[in-house]
Amino acid sequence: MQNVKEKVLKDAHLRQYTDLINKIAKVEYRSMGTQHLVEFEELINIGLQTINILSEQSNFSTYNESYLSTAIKWAIRNELRNRYRWYIPVL
């Protein structure tokens, strides 16, 4: 079980990168067009999960915003790719 200090640190990381997550989610949501595979809130959750997973690693402080934004973008795109395959019927 995590101690209080680790939980506070993880919450601080999530709050620190909320604006970055929102920006990336907006761009990816707009680029989808009218596919309606995912809602905007789900993209936000994917970004939060990505930061949460990366913040569990001991070397989180070495990641810069460019690395984190790329990780969030690819996590969203991978999720969309998996959903797109699932929704398309196999011929």
N, C-alpha and C positions, 0 to 999 in steps of 0.2 A: 504494500500500500504506500502511496506517495505521501510524503510529509507536506506540511502546509507551505513551506518555502517553495517546493517544487511546483505546487499547484498555482501559487501566486505568480511565479515566474512564467509558467505556461500561459496563464491568463493575460499576462502583460504582453507576451509575444503575439497572442491572438489579437489583442486590442491595437497593438502597434502596427500591424499589417492589414487592418480592416479596410483602409482606404485603397491600398494596393489590390486587395482581393476584389473590391467593388469595381475598380477600373477595369481589371482584366475580365471580370464576369460580364460587364456591360459590353465590352468589345466583342467577346465571344457570343453573347446573346444576339447582338445585332448582326453578326456575320452569319448566323444560322439562317436568317431569312424567315421563311414561313414554314419551316419543317415541324415546329411544335413538338420536338422530341423531349424537351426539358424546359422547366420553368426557371426564371431568373434566380429564385430563392435556392433552387437546387444547385445552381452554379456557385452561389455564395457558399453553400455547405461543402461542396467539393474543395473549394479554395481553403476553407477553414480546416478541413480534415488534412489537407496537404501540409499546411503550416503546423498543425498539431503533430503530425507524424515526424516532420523534420525537426521540430523543437524537442522531441524526445531523444534525439541524438546528442551526444556530448559535444560535438563540434558545431553546434547551431550558430554560434556567434561568428564563425568564419564565413558564413554565407552572406553574400551581398544581395541587394535588392534585385539585381539583374538575374541572378541565379534563382531566387525565390519566384520571381515573376515568370520565368521560363518553366519552372516546376509546376506552378499553378496552371499555366496555360496548357501544358501537356497533360496534366491530370484531367482537366476539363475535356480536352480533345479525345483522350483515350476513353473516357466515359461515354462521350457522344458516339465514338466509333463503335464501341461495344453495343450501345443501344440501337444504333442504325442497323447493324448486322442482325440484331434480334428482331427488329420490326420488319425487315425486308423478307418476303417469302422466298424460299429456295426454289429455283426453277428446275 
